[in-house]
Amino acid sequence: CRFSNTLPDGTNTGIVNLLFGDSTGTADSTDTIGFYLLNANNLRARCRQNNSESFVDLGFRPTLGQWYMFHVDINAAGNSVSFYIDDMVTPVATITTNIPNTSA
């Protein structure tokens, strides 16, 4: 993924979702797994089940024009999600709560 336009900030509000989810368009998903950037916040790894959310603030904002590889790995039991950016060896976050367990 390459961010080539304006990122959300204090002036340009918006949401950037890089995820698996149960809705499209501008609405936030009820059930989702992925990366999330809202307004002036840092990028987050996020799991959301039935509107209950667990997230890890990744401590950085993407740079415009730079390429990133985003990867999500859900374990076979479906009870742990590891998030990777560029480096596919070391996860930047692991979440074990609010993992969606239904299909929409």
BELBEL-V875046 format. One record per helix or strand of 3 or more residues. SS is the DSSP state (@ for helix, = for strand). FROM is the first residue (numbers start at 0). LEN is the number of residues. If there is no record, write none. Layout:
SS/FROM/LEN
SS/FROM/LEN
//
This chain:
=/14/7
=/31/7
=/43/6
=/51/6
=/69/5
=/80/5
=/92/3
//
